[in-house]
Amino acid sequence: MSAPLPDVILLKLPGEGPEQFVMIARSELFPGLTPGQPASREQWMDHFARLLHQPRLTESGVRDALLGRGLSAREIDEQLTAARRRFAVMTSQPTLWEHTTRIGYRNPDGQEIVKKTDKGGPEGQRIYVLRCTVCGHQYGAYGIDADHRRCPVCQDGPAGLAIPE
């Protein structure tokens, strides 16, 4: 019978040079950030970003730490393989960590969210007011489009939606 797995998640970090990892206690990963209420997405993302700023470990550091927790060499190999697999999945497609419908969010083309309206569209999409930081034009767009919109006036983007009253 093997020892139980440690109560940690091993994550491989991006970067050049030797592989680096962080070990995060499972109990720290999803705490209730506000007692009695579920955490908002923004709170969880801030918390997760702080967790990633723990001391970085090389593969040998990971092996030493997990050996100290009672894992066998085979179990340590499995933990490292799982961390590398998670990293490959997480980096196989672009991941946007910023909440794209937050007032003040600015996409790479300079389109900034300035207002959330009460009007909705298909499939529960809300209409937001975007402002082009290049020319100042304001127009409506669905939240799902905010991260890739271009200005319809100065960047040949698609026509914006009417801004609801």
C-alpha angles and dihedrals in degrees: 000000000000126000115264115264114263119261090250138103115218115213127189112221126219120247147098124282127025117005115267128199140185126209115217123190109239089226089059095049100073108017121158097259091194113036112245095007133080115253118253119243090252092052092049092048092050090048092049091049089054090050090056090059093072120118110296119235131205119220090267090050090051091049092051093047094048092044086055088055091055102258121147123236089257092051090049090051088052091051092051092046091050091049091051091047092051089049092051091051094045093050098040090089131023113272121205111208097176118090101246096201096055114120105257095028109142121196123216091266092057099256109145129198107235104165142014114218130204092234120103137196138195119340094006096302113158122218116240129190112239126193124203108231089203101057104004096240114154124208142154125260138165115260092241089063098048097096095057106028121128124198113271090213107045106012103044091248122158117279112278125238120258111270107245117237 
